[in-house]
Amino acid sequence: MRQTRTALIIPARLSHPIRVEEIDTSVATRQTLVEGNVGAISSMDWHAYLNDEADFIPLPLNARAEVLIREAGLHLEETVSGTVVFLGHKNNGDEADAPAHLLRLAARLFDTARPAPVMVQ
């Protein structure tokens, strides 16, 4: 059975809008969204998937995702590149919808309204 979750997707290119979508949580879907191998950055109740080879490809810097990660309280030593997909996680590690506080923070930082989720497969 496929599992879907509400994700916050922040493309690196400023000309591409930040969006909230229902995504299939399979590895293949995450690889498609981040355009390659998937790495993760984790925080208390959320995690961000990104291309783990972004420094070698190279992918464009993602200033919006980096600002969101830092404003959400996670200290980063490195920069963030490529499209970043934010999801939540449950106590047992299972995927969960992107937390509401992260969606609100993104909306406030980037002056974006939360659109109705759309299904991506």
Backbone as CSV, one residue per row, in Angstrom:
resi,resn,N_x,N_y,N_z,CA_x,CA_y,CA_z,C_x,C_y,C_z
1,MET,0.839,-1.190,0.000,0.000,0.000,0.000,0.878,1.245,0.000
2,ARG,0.589,2.143,-0.897,1.333,3.399,-0.972,0.877,4.332,0.129
3,GLN,1.827,5.079,0.661,1.529,6.022,1.727,1.780,7.425,1.194
4,THR,0.844,8.327,1.429,1.029,9.710,1.014,1.054,10.603,2.245
5,ARG,1.814,11.675,2.112,1.946,12.666,3.172,2.002,14.050,2.555
6,THR,1.637,15.055,3.338,1.719,16.441,2.901,3.148,16.918,3.093
7,ALA,3.757,17.363,1.994,5.151,17.810,2.015,5.237,19.283,1.645
8,LEU,6.219,19.951,2.216,6.584,21.312,1.830,7.776,21.173,0.896
9,ILE,7.633,21.657,-0.323,8.683,21.509,-1.333,9.206,22.897,-1.694
10,ILE,10.525,23.065,-1.497,11.151,24.364,-1.781,12.198,24.176,-2.871
11,PRO,11.874,24.606,-4.088,12.858,24.530,-5.175,13.983,25.543,-4.966
12,ALA,15.138,25.243,-5.510,16.280,26.155,-5.393,16.068,27.424,-6.211
13,ARG,15.520,27.287,-7.370,15.325,28.446,-8.250,14.237,29.358,-7.687
14,LEU,14.575,30.622,-7.510,13.626,31.591,-6.969,12.426,31.800,-7.877
15,SER,12.574,31.509,-9.150,11.465,31.658,-10.089,10.446,30.530,-9.966
16,HIS,10.787,29.459,-9.228,9.862,28.347,-9.010,9.208,28.512,-7.648
17,PRO,7.882,28.401,-7.591,7.190,28.671,-6.319,7.399,27.571,-5.273
18,ILE,7.357,27.989,-4.031,7.298,27.049,-2.912,5.909,26.442,-2.951
19,ARG,5.815,25.144,-2.691,4.506,24.508,-2.784,4.318,23.457,-1.691
20,VAL,3.054,23.178,-1.408,2.665,22.127,-0.486,1.918,21.103,-1.319
21,GLU,2.394,19.845,-1.270,1.800,18.794,-2.097,1.666,17.512,-1.313
22,GLU,0.664,16.733,-1.667,0.550,15.357,-1.181,1.482,14.533,-2.048
23,ILE,2.463,13.887,-1.425,3.403,13.070,-2.191,3.379,11.628,-1.713
24,ASP,3.666,10.739,-2.623,3.913,9.344,-2.293,5.272,9.342,-1.595
25,THR,5.398,8.668,-0.470,6.632,8.747,0.315,7.684,7.719,-0.095
26,SER,7.525,7.120,-1.253,8.499,6.130,-1.697,9.850,6.779,-1.993
27,VAL,10.892,5.974,-1.941,12.243,6.460,-2.256,12.281,7.003,-3.678
28,ALA,11.620,6.321,-4.605,11.623,6.760,-6.007,11.044,8.162,-6.158
29,THR,9.961,8.450,-5.444,9.361,9.787,-5.515,10.308,10.829,-4.938
30,ARG,10.922,10.516,-3.797,11.864,11.467,-3.191,13.060,11.708,-4.111
31,GLN,13.546,10.658,-4.764,14.669,10.816,-5.695,14.277,11.696,-6.878
32,THR,13.065,11.546,-7.354,12.590,12.388,-8.454,12.522,13.851,-8.021
33,LEU,11.983,14.093,-6.834,11.836,15.471,-6.356,13.179,16.155,-6.119
34,VAL,14.164,15.433,-5.573,15.463,16.052,-5.287,16.460,15.860,-6.430
35,GLU,16.019,15.201,-7.476,16.823,15.005,-8.691,18.097,14.208,-8.434
36,GLY,17.976,13.105,-7.688,19.132,12.254,-7.454,19.053,11.501,-6.151
37,ASN,20.211,11.084,-5.654,20.282,10.354,-4.395,19.792,11.220,-3.246
38,VAL,19.127,10.596,-2.294,18.469,11.322,-1.213,19.301,11.291,0.064
39,GLY,19.548,12.472,0.609,20.140,12.628,1.929,19.107,13.311,2.809
40,ALA,19.344,13.379,4.105,18.361,13.996,5.002,19.032,14.823,6.085
41,ILE,18.326,15.870,6.490,18.671,16.690,7.648,17.492,16.547,8.596
42,SER,17.737,16.216,9.852,16.636,15.976,10.793,16.626,16.981,11.932
43,SER,15.406,17.253,12.396,15.195,18.080,13.577,14.226,17.329,14.492
44,MET,13.680,18.019,15.464,12.832,17.355,16.460,11.628,16.639,15.846
45,ASP,10.816,17.343,15.062,9.599,16.723,14.529,9.497,16.815,13.006
46,TRP,10.587,17.157,12.361,10.589,17.244,10.900,11.956,16.842,10.370
47,HIS,11.971,16.575,9.071,13.230,16.310,8.383,13.122,16.866,6.979
48,ALA,14.266,17.116,6.390,14.335,17.681,5.040,15.137,16.725,4.168
49,TYR,14.542,16.336,3.049,15.249,15.503,2.082,15.875,16.408,1.034
50,LEU,17.117,16.112,0.676,17.820,16.877,-0.334,18.759,15.949,-1.094
51,ASN,19.270,16.430,-2.193,20.193,15.640,-3.001,21.525,15.551,-2.274
52,ASP,21.959,14.323,-1.974,23.191,14.177,-1.189,24.463,14.348,-2.011
53,GLU,24.317,14.561,-3.302,25.481,14.803,-4.163,25.503,16.227,-4.716
54,ALA,24.718,17.115,-4.084,24.564,18.480,-4.587,25.886,19.225,-4.714
55,ASP,26.839,18.941,-3.850,28.126,19.638,-3.915,28.963,19.190,-5.104
56,PHE,28.700,17.994,-5.603,29.510,17.443,-6.688,28.883,17.625,-8.057
57,ILE,27.572,17.874,-8.140,26.894,17.921,-9.443,27.199,19.193,-10.235
58,PRO,27.232,20.380,-9.792,26.627,21.014,-8.614,25.200,21.460,-8.912
59,LEU,24.409,21.572,-7.883,23.051,22.091,-7.977,23.044,23.519,-7.442
60,PRO,22.065,24.320,-7.867,22.016,25.710,-7.379,21.758,25.766,-5.873
61,LEU,22.325,26.770,-5.227,22.082,26.990,-3.804,20.596,27.231,-3.565
62,ASN,20.108,26.764,-2.430,18.702,26.944,-2.076,18.633,27.819,-0.822
63,ALA,18.669,29.118,-1.062,18.688,30.079,0.049,17.404,30.016,0.865
64,ARG,16.266,29.813,0.209,14.999,29.778,0.948,14.955,28.593,1.915
65,ALA,15.343,27.416,1.451,15.339,26.236,2.325,16.334,26.410,3.459
66,GLU,17.481,26.988,3.156,18.502,27.204,4.186,17.999,28.162,5.261
67,VAL,17.337,29.236,4.844,16.778,30.192,5.807,15.709,29.513,6.656
68,LEU,14.832,28.727,6.038,13.788,28.042,6.793,14.393,27.086,7.816
69,ILE,15.374,26.317,7.412,16.027,25.371,8.330,16.636,26.108,9.519
70,ARG,17.337,27.188,9.243,17.965,27.952,10.329,16.926,28.621,11.229
71,GLU,15.892,29.211,10.636,14.846,29.877,11.423,14.028,28.877,12.235
72,ALA,13.986,27.620,11.784,13.289,26.571,12.533,14.149,26.051,13.679
73,GLY,15.360,26.588,13.828,16.183,26.289,14.981,17.302,25.292,14.784
74,LEU,17.575,24.902,13.560,18.640,23.941,13.317,19.878,24.668,12.801
75,HIS,20.992,24.493,13.484,22.243,25.125,13.073,22.905,24.282,11.987
76,LEU,23.246,24.908,10.868,23.909,24.219,9.762,25.308,24.766,9.567
77,GLU,26.238,23.905,9.327,27.600,24.318,8.992,27.753,24.537,7.490
78,GLU,27.000,23.780,6.707,27.142,23.826,5.252,25.954,24.523,4.601
79,THR,26.059,24.739,3.308,24.973,25.340,2.551,24.030,24.243,2.068
80,VAL,22.854,24.656,1.615,21.838,23.743,1.106,21.674,24.016,-0.385
81,SER,21.650,22.946,-1.181,21.526,23.104,-2.635,20.436,22.191,-3.175
82,GLY,19.886,22.595,-4.305,18.852,21.791,-4.963,17.509,21.901,-4.268
83,THR,16.526,21.205,-4.829,15.185,21.176,-4.249,15.216,20.446,-2.917
84,VAL,14.482,20.981,-1.938,14.424,20.377,-0.603,12.962,20.044,-0.298
85,VAL,12.746,18.836,0.212,11.412,18.333,0.543,11.327,18.163,2.054
86,PHE,10.395,18.872,2.684,10.214,18.809,4.135,9.019,17.929,4.474
87,LEU,9.227,16.991,5.385,8.168,16.145,5.926,8.317,16.098,7.437
88,GLY,7.302,15.633,8.100,7.387,15.409,9.528,7.751,13.956,9.793
89,HIS,7.988,13.649,11.066,8.152,12.250,11.443,7.536,12.010,12.817
90,LYS,7.050,10.788,12.965,6.441,10.374,14.225,7.530,9.892,15.170
91,ASN,7.158,9.639,16.411,8.119,9.160,17.405,8.795,7.860,16.991
92,ASN,8.080,7.014,16.253,8.649,5.739,15.825,9.461,5.862,14.533
93,GLY,9.597,7.085,13.996,10.388,7.310,12.799,9.605,7.282,11.506
94,ASP,8.332,6.876,11.544,7.516,6.856,10.335,7.312,8.268,9.796
95,GLU,7.127,8.359,8.485,6.846,9.650,7.850,5.537,10.220,8.369
96,ALA,5.467,11.542,8.448,4.250,12.259,8.823,4.157,13.494,7.936
97,ASP,2.997,14.133,7.958,2.833,15.382,7.216,3.827,16.417,7.728
98,ALA,4.220,17.332,6.863,5.064,18.447,7.295,4.340,19.161,8.436
99,PRO,5.018,19.430,9.546,4.350,20.039,10.698,3.767,21.415,10.383
100,ALA,2.632,21.696,10.990,1.943,22.968,10.759,2.832,24.159,11.109
101,HIS,3.628,24.055,12.183,4.475,25.188,12.568,5.518,25.481,11.494
102,LEU,5.990,24.454,10.779,6.961,24.663,9.706,6.289,25.308,8.486
103,LEU,5.068,24.884,8.196,4.313,25.496,7.085,4.014,26.963,7.383
104,ARG,3.641,27.260,8.636,3.373,28.656,9.015,4.631,29.503,8.936
105,LEU,5.756,28.949,9.387,7.019,29.678,9.334,7.410,29.969,7.890
106,ALA,7.264,28.991,7.019,7.575,29.197,5.596,6.667,30.266,5.000
107,ALA,5.387,30.220,5.334,4.452,31.218,4.814,4.831,32.613,5.288
108,ARG,5.227,32.717,6.549,5.613,34.027,7.089,6.923,34.531,6.479
109,LEU,7.907,33.646,6.359,9.215,34.050,5.825,9.162,34.436,4.359
110,PHE,8.372,33.687,3.599,8.402,33.854,2.142,7.121,34.440,1.584
111,ASP,6.238,34.912,2.476,5.000,35.570,2.069,4.221,34.696,1.092
112,THR,4.086,33.431,1.445,3.338,32.504,0.594,2.129,32.006,1.345
113,ALA,1.017,31.925,0.655,-0.180,31.331,1.244,-0.045,29.816,1.104
114,ARG,-0.606,29.091,2.035,-0.549,27.639,1.947,-1.580,27.167,0.939
115,PRO,-1.143,26.678,-0.219,-2.091,26.201,-1.216,-2.679,24.862,-0.804
116,ALA,-3.795,24.514,-1.406,-4.361,23.196,-1.171,-3.402,22.148,-1.730
117,PRO,-3.152,21.079,-0.964,-2.233,20.053,-1.447,-2.722,19.386,-2.725
118,VAL,-1.796,19.055,-3.604,-2.100,18.289,-4.807,-1.293,17.006,-4.766
119,MET,-1.834,15.947,-5.338,-1.180,14.629,-5.314,-0.103,14.560,-6.403
120,VAL,1.109,14.150,-6.033,2.208,13.941,-6.975,2.617,12.482,-6.872
121,GLN,2.745,11.832,-8.020,3.187,10.434,-8.022,4.363,10.231,-8.904
